Amino acid sequence: MLIAACLVVAGTVAATIPGEFFTLRWTHSIEKILWEEDYRVAGDAVVLMNSRMRGSGAGMDPEPGAQLKDGVWHRRENRKIEHLSLTRSPFAGDYTWCNHSGCRTLAHWLGPPPDVQFVEVRAGTGCRR
């Protein structure tokens, strides 16, 4: 069985990205603070393993249990999620997806967002809706 994650737009699988592990990176559109989250594909879910936030700001307080190391808030997680919900906009920076093949923005698979675009990230077995 291929271990992969799928990008679902408007109920349709728009891309399938192979790999068991991936990191999502993005810059908060208002505070301009970099966030990173590490995930693992596990059956019909994705598991949030670690998160990093390079500062804090309005509505962006570190979660309980986070530790500050060299200006970066780190938090170990183990949270199973059915799917991730992402919002893309041409007015904000895109998400970057990193895995064993390197790092690419979501525009690599989906093109630039024409307007506000809602994307679900699902585990391989959950790619069929």
Secondary structure, DSSP 8 states (H G I E B T S, - for coil): ---EEEEEETTEEEEEEE-SEEEEEEE-TTT--EEEEEEEEETTEEEEEEEEESS--TT----TT-EEETTEEEEEEEEEESEEEEEE-TTS---EEEETTEEEETHHHH-S-SSSEEEEEEEGGG---
